[in-house]
Amino acid sequence: MTVSANIREFKTHIPSHVQLIAVSKTKPTEAILEAYQAGQRLFGENKVQELVAKQPVLPSDIEWHLIGHLQSNKVKYIAPFIAMIQSVDSLRLLESIEKEASKHNRSIKCLLQVHIASEATKFGMDETELHHCIDAIKAGQFPNIRICGLMGMATNTTDMGLVHKEFSHLHALFQSIQSTWTTNPEFTELSMGMSSDYTEAIACGSTMIRVGSLLFGER
Ligand SMILES: *Cc1c(COP(=O)(O)O)cnc(C)c1O
């Protein structure tokens, strides 16, 4: 099947309240354009260098989401155009995003990435760091940042029981933050689920899935 057909087919079996981020990392701009022609507008990349090479040559109404670990010194390259940074994993990074967003007179949407997997290798904050960030945001330190929710990645395993447990945990954390942060009506997104586990993620309350290989083929 072509990328366009994959996108159309995939969209028929995800609920309408769940947004699809097409993860185009390592894929050529031709493949992205095929997805675009099928109506896809939200794309995810995990590397700044690759994103800044692709963005200028593709349609300007694409909403780019950064989903990979971001170094503070690289925020400046994406600040002019990025729609959402999903992989915010430190206070230091928030500070850098704030500085660059204000330089460009923009307000940048962000998700706070939480470490939920049992592997030590995945990025994301523990709950102490997360609450530390939220306290700083509530104190008004980041006027050019809009915190729209949480992001997480489950353990890379075929044990769907474990995946379910991790996603449920993140959903409970998301709900407890949302219910107490009534001054932030934008805290509505829970980004979890990829090709191998998006069904479990949706069952556990995901509002945004990040799917690559199922749409574009194996990397
Ligand atoms: C690569 C990647 C995805 C998509 O992975 P697939 O298995 O290709 O669907 C989702 N989220 C993040 C953070 C990624 O790096």
The ligand as a MOL file (V3000), in Angstrom:
LIG
                    3D

  0  0  0     0  0            999 V3000
M  V30 BEGIN CTAB
M  V30 COUNTS 15 15 0 0 0
M  V30 BEGIN ATOM
M  V30 1 C 9.9070 6.8950 16.5900 0
M  V30 2 C 8.9700 7.3590 17.6240 0
M  V30 3 C 7.6030 7.0650 17.5660 0
M  V30 4 C 6.9770 6.2250 16.4680 0
M  V30 5 O 7.4460 4.9170 16.4840 0
M  V30 6 P 6.8200 3.7660 15.5390 0
M  V30 7 O 7.1330 2.5240 16.2510 0
M  V30 8 O 7.5280 3.8940 14.2370 0
M  V30 9 O 5.3810 4.0370 15.4200 0
M  V30 10 C 6.7860 7.5620 18.5670 0
M  V30 11 N 7.2660 8.3150 19.5650 0
M  V30 12 C 8.5750 8.6310 19.6590 0
M  V30 13 C 9.0390 9.4730 20.7980 0
M  V30 14 C 9.4690 8.1650 18.6970 0
M  V30 15 O 10.7660 8.4760 18.8030 0
M  V30 END ATOM
M  V30 BEGIN BOND
M  V30 1 1 1 2
M  V30 2 1 2 3
M  V30 3 2 2 14
M  V30 4 1 3 4
M  V30 5 2 3 10
M  V30 6 1 4 5
M  V30 7 1 5 6
M  V30 8 2 6 7
M  V30 9 1 6 8
M  V30 10 1 6 9
M  V30 11 1 10 11
M  V30 12 2 11 12
M  V30 13 1 12 13
M  V30 14 1 12 14
M  V30 15 1 14 15
M  V30 END BOND
M  V30 END CTAB
M  END
